[in-house]
Amino acid sequence: MKQTISTIELPGCPLAFKGKVRDIFEAGPDALLMVATDRLSAFDVVLPNPIPDKGRVLTGLSVFWFQKTSHIVRNHLISANVEEFPAELRDHARLLAGRSMLVRRAQRLPVECVVRGYLAGSGWRDYCDTGAIGGARLPAGLRESDRLPFPVFTPATKATSGHDENISEEEVEAIIGPDLAPRVKETSLALYRFAAEYGFSRGLIIADTKFELGLIGDELVLIDEALTPDSSRFWDAEIWVPGKSQPSFDKQFVRDYLEAISWDKKPPAPNLPLDVIRKTASKYREAFRRITGRRLPPQPNLAWRFP
């Protein structure tokens, strides 16, 4: 199996934040270095087994979408080319290649910007219980995995641990203010509509996704990651059949395995079988190929370049 990277250490570069998947380092007064490891979380618990190439897939797809959506909203990306990083970071080029982004420092908004275009996951459960998603009433008689009449903005709180909680648009306004809240909703919906149309042209349904938005001064920007298998539900358009759950290009094999062994979803997480790890890695690579139109390079590259 390919080498994986679970922990990032950059001597001389202070660690600013360690997330479930990404490690973020200080890179000057106005910049940060975001490094995507191969760590995998499920049910909000980091698993002991990394997934080969996962960090490169997340970084490559984020760079791809940042470029594709810059006409909708600016983003925080400075460069994903290690050769353009500060000198102290270039010393770690082999470790950072393909899995790192130099980004502008931004003030992260404390809400998850979730957009749903299809009935799945918690959206399907909410619809079954209430006939609505995120306060938006929907027609009766919809099936699981049906396409919604219109994309729905269903924001959530940003939790540092445990599960995020869905909140109303009124609560979003109370958190970030009445001027910013409508901009966040409109931007999220515009990003989803564009990505969903592009994805469908590649034979991929983007059932739902979540965006991270932040502020640089007064400017609203797209930050963190964008439209990856970690933040989105991707389906194969050719085999989409409403009325049931759909195979997806993400960590579905992992979730299915953990449910099958009746894990209590509390740390520590169990080890994953090799077959589950390989199938999950394959799904991530296939999502990259479907979206970008190219296969993931077999070796880490110093820079991501998309036409």
N, C-alpha and C positions, 0 to 999 in steps of 0.2 A: 504494500500500500504506500501511496505517496507520503512524503514528510508533511506533518501538520504543525501548526504553530498555535499554541494555547496561551502562552504568556509572552509578553513583549517587555524587554528591558532595554532602555537606551541610556547608558551611562552618560551623565552630564546633562540629560534632558529631563526636567522635573515632570512627574506624572501629575496631570491636572484632575483626571477623573478616570475611574475604571468602571465600565459598564458590563452588562451581561456578555456582550460580544466585542465591543470596541474599547480600546485604551486610548485616552486622549492626553497628549503631552503639550507642555508649554513650548511655543516656538516664537517668542518675541512678544512685545507689548500688544500687538494687534492681530496676532495669528496663533493658531493651534494646529497640531498635527493629529489627525484622526487615523488610527490604525485598526483595521478590521482583522481580528484573529479568526481562527477556525473553530472557536468555541460555539456551542449550540445550546440554546435554552429551550425548554419545553415546559409548559404550565408554570412559567416564570421561575424555573429552577435551572441553573447551569448544569449541564450533564458532564460526566467525567470523560466522555469520548469526543474529541474534536472531529470535524467532518472535512476531509481533504478538499482543498481548493475553495472552501466556502468563503473565506475572507477575500480572495481575489474576485470571486463572483459578485459579492456585495459591493466591492469598490468599483469594479468595472461597470456594473449596471448603474450605480449611482452617478458616475461620471458621464455615462451615456445619456441618462435622463436629464442631468443638469444641463448638458449641452442642448438637448432637444427642447427643453421647456423654458429656456432663458428669455424667449419672447413673451412669456406669460408673466414670469416673476424672476427677478434676479436671484442668484444663489450665493452661497458663501465660499464656493470653490476658488482657490487661487491657482493651484496646480496639482496634478497627479503625476507629474514627471519628477522623479527623484533627483534628476540632474539639476533641477531648478530649485531644490530645497536649500535652506541655509547650510553652510559648510558643516556645522556640527551634526546635522542630520544626514548629509551625504556620506558621512563615515559609516553609516549603517545601511547603505544602499541595498545590499543583498537581502537583508532582513525585511526592509520596507518595500521592496519592489513589488508592484502590482496590488498591494493591499493598503496603501496609505494615501491620504489627501492632505495637502496643506490648505487650510481654510481661514477665512476671516473670522475673527472673534465676534460672536453675536450674543445678544440677550435672548435666550430661549424662552418662547411663550409656554406657560404652564398648562397647556391643553394639547390633547392629541386630536389632530385634524383628520377624522375618519370619514371616508366617502364610500358609499355602497351603491353598486349598480345592479346587483343581483341578490336574491334572497339566500343567505347562507350564514352559517355560524350563529352568533348571538343575535344577528338581525332576523334570521329565520325564527329563532325562539321568541324574540320580542313580538314578531308579527303573529305567531300562533297564540300568544297570550293576550295581545291587545289590539291586533289588527292594524298596528302602526309600527313605524321605526323612527326613533328619535323624535317623536311627536308628529311625524308626517303620516296622515291617514292614507292607507293604500286600499285598492280595490279588494273586495272579498274574493276568496277562491283561488288565490295564488298558491303555487306549489313551491316546495323547496327547490332552490337553484333557478327559479324563474327570473327572467330579466324584469327589473322594476320599470314602471312607466317613466320614471325620471330618476337620475342619481340623487341620493339622499345624503345630506351632511349630518353625521351622528357623532358629535364631539365627545371626548372623554377626558377625565382628569389624568394628569401625568403622574403616575405613582412611582416612587423610588423603590418600592418593594411591594410584592403582592400584585393583585390584578388591578388594572385601570378600571374606573367606573364611568359608565355613560352619564352624561349630564345634558341638560337642556341648553338651547341657544340663549335663553335668559341667564342661565348660570354662567355661560361663556362671557356674556356681556358684563356680568358682575365681576368676573375675574380679570378681564383684560380691557374693559371699557367699551362704551357704546360707539365710539368712533372706529376702534380697531376691529371689533367683532365682525361687522359686516364685510370688511375687507378680507378677513381670514376665511370666512365662509365662501365668498365669491372666488377667491384665489384657489382654494381647495377644490371647488367644483370645476373651475376652468382647467386645472391641472389634470383632474380625473378624466374629464371629457376628452381632452387631447390625447392622453395616454391610452384610454380605452379604445379610441378610434385607431390609433397607431397599432396597438397590440392586436386588434382584430384583423388588421391588414397582414399581420404576421401569423395568423392562425391561432391567436391566443386571446382568451377572454380574461380581462382583469375584473374579477368579480367584486373586489373591494380592496381598499388600500388605506394606509394612514400616512399623513405627511407631518413633518416637523417644521414649524415656521418660527422665525425669530426676528429680532430687530437689530439693525446696525444703524445707530442714530434713530431717525424716524422712518427709515426704509424697511419695509417688510421683505424678508428674504426666505428662500427655501434652504433648509439646513439638514445636517445629519446624513440621512440616506434617502433615497427616492426610488420607489417602485421596484423593490427587490423581493425575492421570495421570503425574506424575513418580515417584510412590512406589507405584503400584498398576498392576495389569493389568486393564483394563476390557474386557468383551466385550458384544456385543449378544445378549441372551438369545433373541431371535426367530430368529437365524440361527446359533446355536451348534450345531455338528455335531462330536461327538467323533471322534477318529481322525485329526486333522490340526491344524495350528496355526490360530489364529483371528484374524480382523481385530480390532484393538484400538484404543481411543480414547487414543492417546498418540503417541509419536514413531516409530511403526512405519515411516512413509514415509521418515523420515530413516535409520533403520537399514537398511532395504531398499536405499535408494540407495547408502549407503556400502559395503554388502556387494557391490552390483552393480559398483561401480567398482574393487573390490579394494584399497581403502585399507588400509594396514598398521596402522591404529588407533593410530598414534603422532603426537604433535604435529609440525607444525601440521596441523590438520584442513582438508580442502578446502572451498571455497565450495559452498553448496547452490543448486540451480536454483530459480528463482522458483516453479515449480509445486510443488515439494516443500515449500517454506516455506508456501505457501498451504494445501495439503492438511493439513499438520501443524497449522497454526493452526485450521483448521476442525474437526479432531478434538478439540482441546482445548476449543473453544467448545461442541461438541456434548456432551462429557462434562459440562460445567457445566450445560447445559440439562437433560440427562437426570436428573442427580442433584438439582438444586435445583428443577426444574419451571419455571424462568424463563430467558429468554435473557440472555446477558451484555449489560449496558448498553452502548450504542455509545460513550458517553463515560465517562471515569473518574468515580467517585462518591466523595464524601468519607467515606462510611460504608457498611459492609455490614450490611444488616438483613434477617433471615430470620424468617418467622413461627415 
